[in-house]
Amino acid sequence: MSIQELTVALAERSYPIRIGSKLLSDPECLRSAIAGRQVLLLSNATVAPLYAARVEAALEGLRYSTLLLADGERHKTIESASLIWQALAQLGAQRNATLIALGGGVIGDMGGFAAACW
């Protein structure tokens, strides 16, 4: 399995982006990117049935929850962001919590926005 890693260079806020066709089959690769002990897995009903179980297996031992948002651009709303914030609050998410966006554009956009605001 070939996994490529790129670094977004932001001085002390730098972070890696990992790319690979079988990335979800390597739990240690996923775990090594998680700094804190709380994790929110964000997905939707289209993608979660295909991949969420593999991600959740890699999160064993951490405090995590899974939140599914409705699918589609029309759900890119403050209400969806509020659902994410509520899930993070229920986790007791601290500043070093991890939000995993498992899905396409809406999931990535909403996860990034909610995490930045959190």
Residue, then its C-alpha position, 0 to 999 in steps of 0.5 A: m500500500s502506498i500512502q503519500e503525505l503532504t505537509v501544509a506548512l503553517a509554522e507551529r500549526s503545520y499539519p499532514i494530509r495523507i493520501g492513499s487508496k487503502l488508507l482506511s485499511d491502515p488503522e495506525c496511519l489514522r491513529s497517528a494523526i489524532a492528537g487528543r482523545q476525543v474524536l467526532l466522525l462526521s459523515n452522511a448516509t451515503v458514505a458511512p455504510l461503505y467506510a465508517a466501520r473501518v474508521e470506527a475500528a481504528l478509534e477503539g480506545l478513544r472517546y468518539s462518536t459518529l454524526l451523520l448529516a443529510d446529504g446534499e448542498r442544501h444541507k450546508t447550513i448553520e443548522s448542520a453546523s449546530l448539530i456538529w457543535q452539539a456532538l462535539a459538546q456531548l463528547g466534551a471535545q477539547r481544543n485538541a479534539t479531532l474531527i474526521a470528515l468522511g465524505g465529499g464536499v458538503i461533509g468536508d466543508m461543514g466539518g472544516f467550518a465547524a471545527a474552525c469555529w469550535 
